[in-house]
């Protein structure tokens, strides 16, 4: 719950393109860990 609130606050302050880039990087990293990890 706390992470959701903090993530929402940080997400509003970061510019949209930067936030999208972070989300894509986290997603790619998760896929790599799931496939190779």
N, C-alpha and C positions, 0 to 999 in steps of 0.2 A: 504494500500500500504506500509506504513512504517512498519507495523507488518510483512508483507511478507519478506521485505528486512532484517529486524532484525532477524527474525526466520531462514532465510537462512544462515546468518552469524554465528549465534549460532549453528545451526545444523551441519555446517561444522567442527566446533571446538570440538564438543562432539563426543566421540567414538561411533561407530555404535551400539554396543549392548546396551549402555546406552540410546541412542536416541530411539531405538526400545522399550525399557522398559518404557520410559516416554510416548511414543505414546500409548502403550497398556494401561497404567494406566489412561491416559486421556480418552481413548475410553471406558474403563470399567466404569469410573466415569460418563461419559455422558449417558451411557446406564442405569445405576442405577438411575440417576436423571430423565431420561425420563420415566422409568417404575414406579418408586416409588414416584416421586417428585411432 
